[in-house]
Amino acid sequence: MTGVGDSKRQQGNLVLLVAALLFAVIVLPRVLEDDKGGKGAGGAPAALTAATKGVPKAGLPTGPPTGFPTVRGLPADPRQTPGRTPSGSDSRPGGSVPTPVRDPRADAFAAVAHNGTCLNAWQTGTERGSGWNTDTPRAVDCDSDSAFVRVAGVNATNCPISDPGVTSWRYRDVDLCLERQFRKGQCFLVSRSGGTENTPRYSANLFTWIDCDAARIPASFDSLLAVTGVYRAPAEVRAGACARVANDRTYYWYWVAHNDTTLVCATYPNR
């Protein structure tokens, strides 16, 4: 038999069930809707923002939002980013290549490396540098008195350096084959190679030049001679080939150069 207490208990359970249904059907959807559209300025729900404004959030993380990497150690100067040099050029593979330092001597050799170019260059007869009067060749007019040599070939495999009037001058990847440009009155250095005291035999470096009135000459040479004439070489050089006047009694030394086409006559200066 069911008593009054049991009847009231059943009525109370029924009321709670109805209240739960009403909450699920009416109140809960509104709360969820507000949660979607009613967020505060910081992206948190408006109710939470109002309730926690100015109050420490115990138990909430104080660092950056979860899911975003923390950036540390960024340089103050954006140009100093990893993988870049202070000048801004990329140091990684494929970056800009530094400009090579220019070599003035190499530039000078490249500038005159053309057949027919005449140079104001001669050998000094000393051990200074390459033995030339300058380290950097300079082009001059071939008709000028300062045109001592002429470029006859560049990087040539057949430069006849055994010819007394031909030599080579090289720097790095430029090899100049040079022909001596002889002119009357020029003096060059010679070394004694035999003969007698009155008629010595001389070996000459025809690419040297020296003042004809020089009081001293380089130690590796014995004397100097002056060019008295430059002629077309005959098939056979005979006595008198260098004579300047009839019955000339001057003693001459001579050399045949430029592939046996040029006869160079010389004697002591002022004779």
ZIVENBEL-V458821 format. One record per helix or strand of 3 or more residues. SS is the DSSP state (helix for helix, strand for strand). FROM is the first residue (numbers start at 1). TO is the last residue. Records with the same first field share a line. If there is no record, write none. Layout:
SS->FROM-TO  FROM-TO
This chain:
helix->4-37  46-52  78-80  104-112
strand->149-154  166-171  174-180  187-195  200-210  223-232  253-257  262-267
